[in-house]
Amino acid sequence: MARVEMRLPDLDMPGAPIRLSLWLAPLGSRVERGEPILEVTSGAVTIDLPAPAGGLLAERLVAEDEPIEPGTALAIIETER
């Protein structure tokens, strides 16, 4: 099994700090590549972030409402390859 680290991309969201606002996928759930698994918010803007790979959402590395910066590791997805 491979482990894929999901990181916050550079979203070019100036102004207020970026926060992980909501986990959409439960820990331990199966996710598909491209499926939204969390939301991030900056000020009045909310963006869904998709899973970079399909597999099992094995770890959440950031809690809801925690401030994050581009490049921050958000989650670990265990894939079958």
C-alpha positions in Angstrom: 0.0 0.0 0.0 1.3 3.5 -0.9 0.6 6.6 1.2 -0.2 9.9 -0.6 0.2 13.1 1.3 -2.4 15.8 0.5 -1.0 19.3 0.8 -2.6 22.7 0.6 -1.9 24.2 -2.8 -1.2 27.8 -3.4 -4.7 29.1 -3.8 -3.8 32.8 -4.3 -6.3 33.9 -1.6 -5.0 37.3 -0.4 -6.3 38.9 2.8 -7.6 36.9 5.7 -5.7 33.8 6.8 -6.7 30.4 5.3 -8.4 28.0 7.6 -9.5 24.4 7.2 -13.2 25.0 7.7 -14.8 21.5 7.3 -13.8 17.9 6.7 -16.3 16.5 4.1 -15.0 12.9 4.2 -15.0 10.9 7.4 -11.8 9.5 8.7 -11.4 6.0 7.5 -13.7 6.5 4.5 -13.0 5.5 1.0 -12.4 8.5 -1.3 -12.1 8.8 -5.1 -9.5 10.9 -6.9 -11.1 14.3 -7.5 -13.8 13.9 -4.8 -14.0 16.9 -2.5 -12.8 15.8 1.0 -12.4 19.2 2.8 -13.2 22.9 2.6 -10.8 25.8 3.2 -12.0 29.3 3.9 -10.3 32.7 3.6 -12.5 35.6 4.6 -15.8 35.1 2.6 -14.3 32.7 0.1 -14.8 28.9 0.6 -13.1 26.3 -1.7 -13.6 22.5 -1.8 -10.3 20.6 -2.1 -10.3 17.3 -4.0 -8.5 14.1 -3.0 -5.2 13.8 -5.0 -5.7 10.0 -5.2 -8.3 7.4 -4.6 -8.0 5.2 -1.5 -8.6 5.3 2.3 -8.6 8.6 4.2 -6.1 7.2 6.8 -5.0 10.4 8.6 -6.2 13.9 9.1 -3.2 16.1 9.9 -5.1 19.4 10.5 -8.1 20.0 12.7 -11.1 22.1 11.6 -10.8 25.8 12.1 -7.0 25.6 12.2 -5.0 28.2 10.2 -3.0 26.7 7.4 -0.5 27.9 4.8 0.3 26.7 1.3 2.3 23.6 1.4 0.8 22.4 4.7 0.2 18.6 4.9 -3.5 18.1 5.4 -4.2 14.4 5.1 -2.8 11.0 4.3 -4.6 8.8 1.8 -3.6 5.1 1.6 -3.8 3.8 -2.0 -3.8 0.2 -3.2 -0.7 0.7 -5.3 
